[in-house]
Amino acid sequence: MPLTRKVADLIVPINDYALVSEDSPLSEAILALRKLYCQVEIGKCTEAGHRNILVLDSKGRLVGILDFRTILRTLIPEIAGGLTARLEALGVSVAFAQADSAELDESRLSFRARVIKNADTKVGHVMLQVKGVIQAEDDLLKALKLMYANKITVLPVYDKEELIGVLRESDLFLMVADIITE
């Protein structure tokens, strides 16, 4: 049964995955992720690759994950939720916002201008915390349970203390699809 296979059997090696420093601007992370996400067909990007990027500290240790949703929420802060969430996404205190500063009105900026303005945000300020990791020798069923318990779609994979790759929910799905087509 395929779910008795080991995590190591399905990982994306770390050398094939998008990595960025926590001190990098969001624009750098976006370009790195886009490079591995897109396969260009007839001049158009098609979904093919990774949907998140791993964030490393200055010593090369995993400290976070950045996904599409977080990137978009950072670039276009008003999609972050209510007024308080939008202000926090912009790094603005409620007291300062009540001063009615016209310069803070993000909605007056064009979509393009908002993206460019917020693309300088440091990755470390918006990255998601790592909600789970797994060892390469663990079985796939354990990985799947961990993903669903933590509501995540990617698990960093370690060989003891060394980060060696990533297990993605999409790879587990494709494995299940292969079982159906056997």
The 8 nearest C-alpha neighbors of each residue, nearest first, counted from 0:
[[1, 2, 3, 4, 178, 175, 139, 140],
 [2, 0, 3, 4, 174, 178, 139, 175],
 [3, 1, 139, 4, 140, 0, 138, 5],
 [4, 2, 1, 138, 0, 139, 5, 140],
 [5, 3, 2, 1, 138, 139, 8, 6],
 [4, 6, 138, 7, 8, 136, 137, 139],
 [5, 7, 135, 139, 8, 138, 9, 137],
 [6, 8, 135, 5, 10, 9, 136, 137],
 [9, 7, 6, 5, 10, 4, 135, 139],
 [10, 8, 7, 6, 166, 11, 170, 5],
 [11, 9, 166, 165, 7, 164, 12, 8],
 [10, 12, 165, 164, 166, 13, 15, 9],
 [13, 11, 164, 14, 15, 10, 163, 165],
 [12, 14, 164, 16, 163, 15, 11, 165],
 [13, 15, 12, 16, 164, 17, 11, 163],
 [16, 14, 13, 12, 11, 17, 164, 35],
 [17, 15, 13, 14, 18, 12, 11, 52],
 [16, 18, 52, 32, 31, 53, 35, 19],
 [19, 17, 53, 52, 54, 16, 20, 55],
 [20, 18, 54, 28, 55, 53, 21, 23],
 [19, 21, 55, 22, 23, 54, 56, 57],
 [20, 22, 123, 122, 23, 54, 56, 55],
 [23, 21, 20, 121, 123, 122, 24, 56],
 [24, 22, 20, 21, 121, 122, 25, 27],
 [25, 23, 121, 119, 26, 120, 27, 122],
 [24, 26, 28, 118, 122, 27, 120, 121],
 [25, 27, 118, 29, 24, 28, 30, 119],
 [28, 26, 30, 25, 29, 24, 31, 23],
 [29, 27, 25, 31, 26, 30, 19, 32],
 [30, 28, 26, 32, 27, 31, 33, 25],
 [29, 31, 33, 27, 32, 28, 34, 26],
 [32, 30, 28, 34, 29, 33, 17, 27],
 [33, 31, 29, 35, 34, 30, 17, 36],
 [32, 34, 36, 30, 35, 31, 37, 29],
 [33, 35, 31, 32, 36, 37, 30, 38],
 [36, 34, 32, 33, 48, 37, 49, 31],
 [37, 35, 48, 33, 49, 47, 34, 32],
 [38, 36, 44, 45, 47, 35, 46, 33],
 [37, 39, 45, 44, 47, 40, 36, 46],
 [38, 40, 44, 43, 42, 37, 45, 41],
 [41, 39, 43, 42, 38, 44, 45, 37],
 [40, 42, 43, 39, 44, 45, 38, 37],
 [43, 41, 40, 39, 44, 38, 45, 37],
 [42, 44, 40, 39, 41, 45, 38, 37],
 [45, 43, 39, 37, 38, 40, 46, 42],
 [44, 46, 38, 37, 47, 39, 43, 40],
 [47, 45, 37, 48, 36, 44, 38, 49],
 [46, 48, 36, 37, 38, 45, 49, 35],
 [49, 47, 36, 35, 37, 46, 50, 38],
 [48, 50, 36, 51, 35, 32, 47, 16],
 [49, 51, 66, 67, 36, 48, 52, 32],
 [52, 50, 66, 65, 49, 67, 64, 53],
 [51, 53, 17, 65, 18, 64, 32, 66],
 [52, 54, 64, 18, 63, 17, 19, 65],
 [55, 53, 63, 19, 64, 20, 21, 62],
 [56, 54, 61, 20, 60, 59, 62, 21],
 [55, 57, 59, 58, 60, 21, 20, 62],
 [56, 58, 59, 55, 20, 60, 21, 22],
 [59, 57, 56, 60, 55, 61, 20, 62],
 [60, 58, 55, 56, 57, 61, 20, 54],
 [61, 59, 55, 56, 58, 62, 57, 162],
 [60, 62, 55, 54, 63, 56, 59, 53],
 [63, 61, 55, 54, 56, 60, 129, 128],
 [64, 62, 128, 54, 129, 127, 126, 61],
 [63, 65, 53, 127, 54, 126, 52, 129],
 [64, 66, 126, 52, 51, 127, 69, 53],
 [67, 65, 51, 69, 68, 50, 70, 52],
 [66, 68, 70, 69, 71, 50, 51, 65],
 [67, 69, 71, 70, 66, 72, 65, 73],
 [70, 68, 72, 66, 71, 67, 73, 65],
 [69, 71, 67, 73, 68, 72, 74, 66],
 [70, 72, 74, 68, 73, 69, 75, 67],
 [73, 71, 69, 75, 76, 70, 74, 79],
 [74, 72, 70, 71, 76, 75, 69, 88],
 [73, 75, 114, 117, 71, 72, 76, 70],
 [74, 76, 72, 73, 77, 71, 78, 113],
 [77, 75, 72, 73, 78, 79, 85, 88],
 [76, 78, 85, 79, 75, 80, 72, 105],
 [79, 77, 76, 80, 72, 75, 85, 71],
 [80, 78, 77, 76, 85, 72, 84, 88],
 [79, 81, 84, 78, 85, 77, 82, 83],
 [82, 80, 84, 83, 85, 79, 77, 78],
 [81, 83, 85, 84, 86, 80, 77, 87],
 [82, 84, 86, 85, 81, 87, 93, 80],
 [85, 83, 87, 81, 86, 82, 80, 79],
 [86, 84, 88, 82, 77, 83, 87, 79],
 [85, 87, 89, 91, 83, 88, 84, 82],
 [86, 88, 90, 84, 89, 85, 91, 83],
 [89, 87, 85, 86, 90, 76, 84, 73],
 [88, 90, 86, 87, 91, 85, 76, 73],
 [89, 91, 87, 88, 86, 92, 85, 84],
 [92, 90, 86, 89, 87, 93, 96, 95],
 [91, 93, 95, 94, 96, 86, 90, 87],
 [92, 94, 96, 95, 97, 91, 86, 83],
 [95, 93, 97, 92, 96, 98, 91, 99],
 [96, 94, 92, 98, 97, 93, 91, 99],
 [97, 95, 93, 98, 94, 99, 92, 100],
 [96, 98, 99, 94, 95, 93, 100, 92],
 [97, 99, 96, 95, 100, 94, 93, 101],
 [100, 98, 97, 96, 101, 95, 103, 102],
 [99, 101, 102, 98, 103, 96, 104, 97],
 [102, 100, 103, 104, 99, 107, 105, 98],
 [101, 103, 100, 104, 105, 99, 107, 108],
 [104, 102, 101, 100, 105, 96, 99, 91],
 [103, 105, 106, 101, 102, 107, 100, 108],
 [106, 104, 107, 108, 103, 113, 77, 102],
 [105, 107, 108, 104, 109, 77, 113, 110],
 [108, 106, 105, 104, 109, 103, 102, 101],
 [107, 109, 106, 105, 112, 113, 110, 104],
 [110, 108, 112, 111, 113, 107, 106, 105],
 [109, 111, 113, 112, 114, 108, 75, 106],
 [112, 110, 114, 109, 113, 115, 108, 116],
 [111, 113, 109, 115, 114, 110, 108, 116],
 [114, 112, 116, 110, 111, 115, 108, 117],
 [115, 113, 74, 111, 117, 112, 116, 118],
 [114, 116, 112, 118, 113, 117, 111, 119],
 [117, 115, 113, 114, 118, 112, 119, 74],
 [116, 118, 74, 119, 114, 115, 120, 113],
 [119, 117, 26, 25, 115, 120, 116, 114],
 [120, 118, 24, 117, 25, 121, 26, 116],
 [121, 119, 24, 118, 25, 117, 122, 124],
 [122, 120, 24, 123, 124, 23, 22, 25],
 [121, 123, 21, 25, 124, 125, 24, 23],
 [124, 122, 21, 121, 126, 125, 22, 54],
 [125, 123, 122, 121, 126, 120, 21, 22],
 [124, 126, 122, 123, 127, 69, 121, 73],
 [127, 125, 65, 123, 64, 63, 122, 124],
 [128, 126, 64, 63, 65, 129, 125, 69],
 [127, 129, 63, 130, 64, 126, 62, 65],
 [128, 130, 63, 131, 64, 127, 62, 132],
 [131, 129, 128, 149, 132, 151, 154, 127],
 [130, 132, 129, 154, 133, 145, 149, 155],
 [131, 133, 155, 154, 156, 134, 130, 157],
 [132, 134, 156, 157, 155, 135, 154, 142],
 [133, 135, 157, 136, 156, 137, 158, 159],
 [134, 136, 7, 6, 137, 158, 157, 156],
 [135, 137, 134, 5, 6, 7, 138, 158],
 [138, 136, 134, 5, 135, 6, 139, 141],
 [137, 139, 5, 140, 141, 6, 4, 3],
 [138, 140, 142, 2, 6, 141, 5, 4],
 [139, 141, 143, 142, 2, 138, 144, 3],
 [142, 140, 144, 139, 143, 138, 145, 137],
 [143, 141, 139, 145, 140, 144, 146, 138],
 [142, 144, 140, 146, 145, 141, 139, 147],
 [143, 145, 141, 147, 146, 142, 148, 140],
 [146, 144, 142, 148, 143, 147, 149, 141],
 [147, 145, 151, 143, 149, 144, 148, 150],
 [146, 148, 150, 144, 149, 145, 143, 151],
 [147, 149, 145, 146, 150, 144, 151, 143],
 [148, 150, 146, 147, 151, 145, 130, 131],
 [151, 149, 147, 148, 146, 152, 145, 130],
 [152, 150, 146, 149, 153, 147, 130, 154],
 [153, 151, 168, 167, 146, 150, 154, 169],
 [154, 152, 167, 166, 151, 168, 165, 155],
 [155, 153, 166, 132, 165, 156, 131, 167],
 [154, 156, 165, 132, 164, 166, 133, 153],
 [157, 155, 133, 164, 165, 134, 135, 163],
 [158, 156, 162, 134, 161, 163, 159, 135],
 [157, 159, 161, 135, 134, 160, 163, 162],
 [158, 160, 157, 161, 134, 162, 135, 156],
 [161, 159, 158, 157, 162, 134, 163, 156],
 [162, 160, 157, 158, 159, 163, 156, 60],
 [163, 161, 157, 156, 164, 158, 160, 155],
 [164, 162, 13, 157, 156, 161, 12, 158],
 [165, 163, 13, 12, 156, 11, 10, 162],
 [164, 166, 155, 11, 156, 10, 154, 167],
 [165, 167, 10, 154, 153, 11, 155, 9],
 [168, 166, 153, 169, 170, 152, 165, 154],
 [167, 169, 152, 171, 170, 153, 172, 166],
 [168, 170, 172, 167, 171, 173, 152, 166],
 [171, 169, 173, 167, 172, 168, 174, 9],
 [170, 172, 174, 168, 169, 173, 175, 167],
 [173, 171, 169, 175, 170, 174, 176, 168],
 [174, 172, 176, 170, 175, 171, 177, 169],
 [173, 175, 171, 177, 172, 176, 170, 178],
 [174, 176, 178, 172, 177, 173, 171, 179],
 [177, 175, 173, 179, 178, 174, 172, 180],
 [178, 176, 174, 180, 175, 179, 173, 181],
 [177, 179, 175, 181, 176, 180, 174, 1],
 [180, 178, 176, 177, 181, 175, 174, 173],
 [179, 181, 177, 178, 176, 175, 174, 173],
 [180, 178, 179, 177, 176, 175, 174, 1]]
